[in-house]
Amino acid sequence: MQRKDFLKSCTFGMCSCFAFTALMPNNITAQEKTEDENPEVKKLQGQMEFVHKRFATLLGLMENEMDPEKRVKMFEELGRTCSAEYKETYMKFENNVQGFLDEIKGKWVKDVNYDKEKQTIELIGTKSDDCFCPLATKSITPELFCECSKGWQKGVFEGISGKKAEVSVLESVLRGGDRCSFKIVMS
């Protein structure tokens, strides 16, 4: 297997891990026993710790072995792929950016600043103790992973608006912030 093929399989594997782990919290909270009493919960916690460590190690290896431009491109594409899995949720707001912003405000975004004339959006995230993605944990995941979130935002806003979107991270839990916030410029 060539290195390029290996990295592609890792990328698709990460999406599979995300889909699997995204379901875990519902299973954990649905348990009647406390975490200390339930061996299934302990097993899932151990598995998540394993996933977090291996994923953080993979990111570290990528930072050392890949040029920065390729890393950014790859993680943005991972984010776009992830956003596509939720396409039916946000595409009901096609050509209605304001409707989508109204929908997300108060759910996973604390505040929104939308300048329709300039086609700029600032998404101010809600405070969080950790990264939203179940693959990441702020104690060990390199901030490189924020490029995935940029790709996710690009996929969503390009899908809704039909325009190209440039995204920058204003604040990030992985970068030491209290929340994840983004600026989107559509053109």
C-alpha positions in Angstrom: 0.0 0.0 0.0 1.4 3.4 -1.0 1.5 6.2 1.6 -1.1 8.2 -0.4 -3.6 5.2 -0.3 -2.9 4.7 3.4 -3.7 8.3 4.2 -6.9 8.1 2.1 -8.0 5.0 4.1 -7.2 6.8 7.3 -9.3 9.7 6.3 -12.3 7.6 5.5 -11.7 5.5 8.6 -11.9 8.7 10.7 -15.3 9.4 9.3 -16.4 5.9 10.2 -15.1 6.4 13.7 -16.9 9.7 13.9 -20.2 8.1 12.9 -19.8 5.3 15.4 -18.7 7.5 18.3 -21.4 10.1 17.6 -23.9 7.6 18.7 -22.1 6.6 21.9 -23.1 9.5 24.2 -26.8 8.6 23.8 -26.1 5.0 24.8 -24.1 6.1 27.8 -26.6 8.5 29.1 -29.4 6.1 28.6 -27.9 3.7 31.1 -29.8 3.3 34.4 -26.7 2.4 36.4 -24.0 4.9 37.3 -20.7 4.9 35.4 -18.9 3.2 38.3 -21.4 0.3 38.4 -21.8 -0.3 34.6 -19.1 -2.4 32.9 -20.4 -1.4 29.5 -20.0 2.3 30.2 -16.4 1.7 31.5 -15.7 -0.3 28.3 -17.0 2.5 26.1 -15.0 5.1 28.1 -11.9 3.0 27.6 -12.5 2.7 23.9 -13.0 6.4 23.6 -9.8 7.1 25.4 -8.1 4.7 23.0 -9.6 6.5 20.0 -8.6 9.9 21.3 -5.0 8.9 21.9 -4.6 7.1 18.6 -6.2 9.9 16.7 -4.0 12.5 18.4 -0.9 10.4 17.6 -2.0 10.2 14.0 -2.3 14.0 13.8 1.1 14.4 15.4 2.6 12.0 12.8 0.9 13.9 10.0 2.3 17.2 11.3 5.8 15.8 11.2 5.5 14.0 7.9 3.3 16.1 5.6 3.8 19.5 4.3 1.5 22.1 5.9 -0.5 22.9 2.7 -1.4 19.2 2.2 -2.4 18.8 5.9 -4.7 21.8 5.7 -6.3 20.6 2.5 -6.8 17.1 3.8 -8.5 18.1 7.0 -10.7 20.7 5.2 -11.8 17.9 2.9 -12.4 15.7 5.9 -14.7 18.4 7.4 -16.5 18.8 4.1 -17.1 15.0 4.0 -18.5 15.1 7.5 -20.8 18.1 6.7 -22.1 16.2 3.7 -23.4 13.5 6.0 -25.7 16.1 7.5 -26.7 17.6 4.1 -30.4 16.9 4.5 -30.5 18.9 7.7 -29.0 22.1 6.4 -30.0 22.0 2.7 -33.6 22.7 3.6 -32.2 26.2 4.0 -30.8 26.4 0.5 -30.6 30.1 -0.6 -31.8 31.0 2.9 -28.6 31.7 5.0 -30.6 33.8 7.5 -33.0 31.0 8.1 -30.2 28.6 8.8 -28.5 31.1 11.1 -31.8 31.5 13.0 -32.1 27.7 13.3 -28.6 27.2 14.8 -28.6 30.2 17.1 -29.1 29.0 20.7 -28.5 25.4 19.8 -24.7 25.1 19.1 -24.1 28.8 18.4 -24.4 31.4 21.1 -24.5 34.4 18.8 -24.5 35.2 15.1 -23.4 38.4 13.4 -24.5 38.4 9.7 -23.8 41.2 7.4 -25.9 40.3 4.3 -24.5 43.2 2.2 -20.8 42.2 2.8 -21.7 38.5 2.9 -19.8 37.9 6.1 -20.9 35.8 9.1 -19.4 35.5 12.5 -20.5 32.4 14.5 -19.8 32.8 18.2 -19.9 29.3 19.7 -21.3 28.4 23.1 -18.8 27.9 25.8 -17.5 24.4 26.0 -15.1 22.4 28.1 -14.0 20.3 25.1 -14.0 19.9 21.3 -17.4 19.2 19.8 -16.1 16.3 17.7 -16.0 13.0 19.5 -12.7 12.1 17.8 -10.9 15.0 19.6 -10.2 15.9 23.2 -8.5 19.2 24.1 -5.9 17.7 26.4 -4.2 15.8 23.6 -5.6 16.6 20.1 -3.3 19.0 18.2 -4.9 22.3 17.0 -4.4 21.1 13.4 -7.7 19.4 13.8 -9.5 22.8 13.7 -8.9 22.7 9.9 -11.5 20.0 9.8 -14.0 22.4 11.4 -13.2 25.0 8.8 -13.9 22.4 6.1 -17.2 21.6 7.8 -18.2 25.2 7.8 -17.2 25.6 4.2 -19.3 22.6 3.2 -22.4 23.8 5.0 -22.2 27.5 3.9 -21.3 26.7 0.3 -24.1 24.3 0.1 -26.7 26.7 1.6 -25.5 29.8 -0.3 -24.3 28.3 -3.6 -21.2 30.6 -3.2 -17.6 30.0 -2.3 -16.9 30.3 1.4 -13.7 31.3 3.1 -13.5 30.4 6.7 -11.2 31.4 9.5 -11.1 30.2 13.1 -11.6 33.1 15.5 -11.4 31.0 18.7 -11.1 27.3 19.4 -11.2 25.0 22.4 -8.2 23.1 20.9 -6.3 26.4 20.7 -7.0 27.3 24.3 -10.2 29.2 23.9 -13.5 28.9 25.8 -15.5 28.1 22.6 -15.2 27.6 18.9 -16.1 30.6 16.8 -15.7 31.2 13.0 -15.8 33.9 10.4 -17.3 33.0 7.1 -16.9 35.2 4.0 -19.0 34.2 1.0 -18.2 35.3 -2.5 
